[in-house]
Amino acid sequence: MSVIIKDIERNNKEIIRIEISEFKGRELINLRIWYSAIDGNGDMVYKPSQKGVALNLSKYQELKDGIDKIGEYLKDKEEGFTAEDL
């Protein structure tokens, strides 16, 4: 089982895929780099690389907290604050 949540273009040959996947009966948050390749039919497909991280679903809130802190950092930066000001 795999549910694609979001594909983010990294460059013209790679994407970062966020998905919920299953491994050994456990659901995981999977953030992985996928690269473009040509399949046996000559079609372009994305294949997973070894570069990435898989987190247990129980780590979702910690991941979300980290993303929220990035948002706060970007907001502060936009308003002219630096890390030294905080």
N, CA, C and O of each residue as an XYZ file, in Angstrom:
344
protein
N       0.837     -1.175      0.000
C       0.000      0.000      0.000
C       0.885      1.242      0.000
O       1.857      1.327      0.751
N       0.545      2.180     -0.831
C       1.268      3.437     -0.890
C       0.301      4.528     -1.322
O      -0.424      4.373     -2.305
N       0.295      5.630     -0.585
C      -0.559      6.770     -0.921
C       0.346      7.973     -1.141
O       1.018      8.436     -0.219
N       0.356      8.477     -2.377
C       1.169      9.653     -2.695
C       0.467     10.884     -2.139
O      -0.699     11.140     -2.439
N       1.190     11.637     -1.328
C       0.652     12.857     -0.724
C       1.012     14.070     -1.584
O       0.161     14.915     -1.863
N       2.286     14.152     -2.005
C       2.744     15.330     -2.755
C       4.053     15.009     -3.454
O       4.931     14.364     -2.882
N       4.179     15.463     -4.696
C       5.443     15.424     -5.422
C       5.950     16.856     -5.530
O       5.213     17.755     -5.934
N       7.216     17.060     -5.167
C       7.837     18.375     -5.233
C       9.000     18.273     -6.207
O       9.896     17.451     -6.017
N       8.995     19.113     -7.265
C      10.076     19.056     -8.240
C      11.374     19.510     -7.597
O      11.455     20.609     -7.047
N      12.380     18.668     -7.667
C      13.702     19.006     -7.143
C      14.548     19.637     -8.240
O      15.212     20.649     -8.015
N      14.525     19.046     -9.411
C      15.168     19.572    -10.612
C      14.479     18.902    -11.799
O      13.452     18.248    -11.617
N      15.017     19.050    -13.002
C      14.302     18.506    -14.161
C      14.392     16.989    -14.281
O      13.774     16.409    -15.174
N      15.145     16.338    -13.405
C      15.275     14.877    -13.454
C      14.840     14.185    -12.165
O      14.793     12.956    -12.115
N      14.523     14.947    -11.130
C      14.201     14.344     -9.836
C      13.016     15.046     -9.177
O      12.767     16.231     -9.396
N      12.298     14.276     -8.367
C      11.244     14.831     -7.515
C      11.488     14.346     -6.094
O      12.157     13.338     -5.867
N      10.937     15.077     -5.157
C      10.869     14.612     -3.776
C       9.428     14.191     -3.570
O       8.512     15.006     -3.681
N       9.230     12.928     -3.274
C       7.877     12.402     -3.097
C       7.599     12.200     -1.618
O       8.371     11.568     -0.897
N       6.468     12.760     -1.186
C       5.975     12.538      0.166
C       4.832     11.545      0.039
O       3.864     11.788     -0.682
N       4.946     10.431      0.738
C       3.898      9.429      0.651
C       3.762      8.685      1.976
O       4.659      8.694      2.819
N       2.626      8.054      2.121
C       2.415      7.123      3.219
C       2.615      5.740      2.613
O       1.919      5.357      1.672
N       3.559      5.005      3.154
C       3.849      3.675      2.632
C       3.787      2.666      3.775
O       3.663      3.029      4.945
N       3.875      1.416      3.412
C       3.805      0.350      4.416
C       5.048     -0.513      4.292
O       5.465     -0.870      3.190
N       5.635     -0.843      5.435
C       6.795     -1.727      5.473
C       6.654     -2.635      6.676
O       6.536     -2.170      7.809
N       6.665     -3.934      6.422
C       6.514     -4.938      7.481
C       5.292     -4.667      8.344
O       5.336     -4.788      9.568
N       4.189     -4.295      7.677
C       2.928     -4.085      8.376
C       2.796     -2.761      9.105
O       1.785     -2.521      9.764
N       3.801     -1.891      9.001
C       3.751     -0.582      9.667
C       3.635      0.515      8.631
O       4.333      0.500      7.618
N       2.747      1.475      8.888
C       2.624      2.637      8.003
C       3.711      3.644      8.343
O       4.013      3.892      9.511
N       4.293      4.221      7.291
C       5.395      5.163      7.450
C       5.159      6.417      6.624
O       4.527      6.374      5.569
N       5.676      7.533      7.122
C       5.766      8.760      6.338
C       7.079      8.637      5.582
O       8.144      8.553      6.194
N       7.012      8.625      4.268
C       8.192      8.396      3.453
C       8.492      9.649      2.643
O       7.670     10.079      1.834
N       9.663     10.237      2.856
C      10.145     11.378      2.075
C      11.361     10.869      1.309
O      12.394     10.569      1.907
N      11.241     10.771     -0.002
C      12.276     10.116     -0.780
C      12.483     10.839     -2.110
O      11.544     11.384     -2.690
N      13.726     10.831     -2.579
C      14.038     11.370     -3.897
C      13.766     10.269     -4.920
O      14.223      9.135     -4.777
N      13.013     10.632     -5.951
C      12.727      9.740     -7.072
C      13.384     10.334     -8.295
O      13.397     11.554     -8.460
N      13.936      9.486     -9.164
C      14.608      9.956    -10.365
C      13.856      9.470    -11.606
O      13.172      8.447    -11.569
N      13.992     10.217    -12.701
C      13.311      9.831    -13.935
C      14.135      8.776    -14.662
O      15.366      8.817    -14.679
N      13.418      7.834    -15.261
C      14.051      6.748    -16.013
C      13.099      6.344    -17.136
O      11.913      6.672    -17.107
N      13.621      5.647    -18.098
C      12.815      5.145    -19.202
C      12.508      3.673    -18.930
O      13.414      2.877    -18.678
N      11.220      3.318    -18.982
C      10.854      1.917    -18.733
C      10.973      1.094    -20.022
O      11.380      1.615    -21.060
N      10.620     -0.173    -19.952
C      10.730     -1.084    -21.080
C       9.895     -0.689    -22.285
O      10.180     -1.117    -23.403
N       8.863      0.126    -22.067
C       8.003      0.583    -23.165
C       8.465      1.907    -23.763
O       7.844      2.429    -24.689
N       9.552      2.443    -23.232
C      10.045      3.727    -23.715
C       9.384      4.917    -23.049
O       9.602      6.057    -23.458
N       8.573      4.664    -22.019
C       7.895      5.744    -21.297
C       8.762      6.238    -20.138
O       9.495      5.466    -19.520
N       8.664      7.531    -19.857
C       9.372      8.094    -18.721
C       8.594      7.786    -17.451
O       7.394      8.048    -17.370
N       9.278      7.232    -16.466
C       8.678      6.919    -15.173
C       9.621      7.400    -14.082
O      10.802      7.645    -14.332
N       9.097      7.532    -12.882
C       9.940      7.862    -11.739
C      10.196      6.594    -10.942
O       9.301      5.773    -10.741
N      11.455      6.451    -10.486
C      11.856      5.308     -9.672
C      12.463      5.832     -8.380
O      13.138      6.862     -8.390
N      12.233      5.137     -7.263
C      12.757      5.618     -5.985
C      14.268      5.428     -5.876
O      14.816      4.417     -6.316
N      14.921      6.409     -5.288
C      16.349      6.282     -4.994
C      16.491      5.809     -3.547
O      15.500      5.655     -2.832
N      17.716      5.585     -3.134
C      17.963      5.217     -1.740
C      18.016      6.449     -0.842
O      18.070      6.327      0.381
N      18.000      7.627     -1.448
C      18.099      8.868     -0.683
C      16.726      9.250     -0.147
O      15.809      9.542     -0.915
N      16.593      9.247      1.149
C      15.328      9.635      1.748
C      15.266      9.205      3.195
O      16.240      8.724      3.776
N      14.093      9.393      3.751
C      13.878      9.023      5.143
C      12.454      8.510      5.297
O      11.526      8.997      4.651
N      12.301      7.522      6.162
C      10.982      6.990      6.481
C      10.774      7.145      7.984
O      11.606      6.722      8.787
N       9.658      7.752      8.349
C       9.344      7.987      9.760
C       8.074      7.237     10.138
O       7.138      7.150      9.343
N       8.044      6.704     11.335
C       6.826      6.099     11.843
C       5.746      7.168     11.903
O       6.035      8.331     12.185
N       4.500      6.778     11.639
C       3.397      7.752     11.683
C       3.315      8.469     13.023
O       2.823      9.595     13.090
N       3.789      7.834     14.086
C       3.751      8.475     15.406
C       4.643      9.720     15.464
O       4.515     10.520     16.390
N       5.541      9.895     14.495
C       6.429     11.066     14.445
C       5.813     12.225     13.664
O       6.452     13.263     13.490
N       4.565     12.055     13.190
C       3.925     13.094     12.375
C       3.921     14.444     13.078
O       4.295     15.446     12.469
N       3.513     14.502     14.333
C       3.401     15.788     15.029
C       4.759     16.463     15.140
O       4.855     17.681     14.990
N       5.816     15.690     15.402
C       7.156     16.277     15.468
C       7.574     16.840     14.111
O       8.165     17.918     14.039
N       7.271     16.118     13.046
C       7.567     16.603     11.704
C       6.794     17.880     11.415
O       7.350     18.843     10.885
N       5.517     17.888     11.763
C       4.677     19.073     11.560
C       5.213     20.256     12.361
O       5.249     21.379     11.857
N       5.630     20.013     13.608
C       6.197     21.082     14.431
C       7.441     21.676     13.754
O       7.631     22.892     13.760
N       8.285     20.813     13.170
C       9.473     21.292     12.460
C       9.101     22.145     11.261
O       9.716     23.184     11.021
N       8.089     21.711     10.498
C       7.624     22.479      9.334
C       7.067     23.830      9.792
O       7.323     24.858      9.165
N       6.304     23.817     10.889
C       5.761     25.076     11.432
C       6.885     26.032     11.819
O       6.771     27.239     11.605
N       7.972     25.502     12.388
C       9.101     26.353     12.780
C       9.786     26.940     11.557
O      10.276     28.069     11.605
N       9.828     26.196     10.470
C      10.366     26.753      9.226
C       9.498     27.928      8.789
O      10.019     28.960      8.366
N       8.179     27.778      8.887
C       7.267     28.870      8.547
C       7.507     30.099      9.401
O       7.503     31.219      8.889
N       7.718     29.906     10.698
C       8.000     31.024     11.596
C       9.319     31.698     11.212
O       9.418     32.925     11.203
N      10.324     30.891     10.898
C      11.625     31.421     10.481
C      11.480     32.283      9.227
O      12.017     33.388      9.153
N      10.745     31.760      8.245
C      10.555     32.510      6.992
C       9.790     33.804      7.221
O      10.095     34.827      6.607
N       8.801     33.761      8.098
C       8.031     34.973      8.421
C       8.936     36.008      9.085
O       8.915     37.183      8.719
N       9.735     35.564     10.072
C      10.659     36.477     10.744
C      11.657     37.064      9.748
O      11.959     38.257      9.792
N      12.160     36.231      8.862
C      13.124     36.691      7.864
C      12.497     37.734      6.949
O      13.128     38.735      6.610
N      11.256     37.495      6.554
C      10.538     38.436      5.685
C      10.342     39.775      6.383
O      10.349     40.825      5.739
N      10.166     39.734      7.702
C       9.962     40.957      8.478
C      11.278     41.613      8.883
O      11.282     42.630      9.578
N      12.399     41.026      8.445
C      13.694     41.646      8.693
C      14.422     41.169      9.922
O      15.494     41.687     10.235
N      13.878     40.196     10.634
C      14.566     39.656     11.802
C      15.596     38.627     11.371
O      15.422     37.945     10.362
N      16.667     38.521     12.141
C      17.667     37.492     11.902
C      17.700     36.553     13.101
O      17.108     36.846     14.139
N      18.380     35.442     12.963
C      18.476     34.469     14.058
C      19.079     35.104     15.314
O      18.718     34.744     16.435
N      19.991     36.042     15.118
C      20.619     36.697     16.273
C      19.613     37.586     17.031
O      19.786     37.834     18.225
N      18.567     38.063     16.343
C      17.569     38.928     16.973
C      16.629     38.125     17.871
O      15.999     38.689     18.766
N      16.532     36.844     17.646
C      15.531     36.025     18.360
C      16.065     35.462     19.645
O      15.349     34.756     20.355
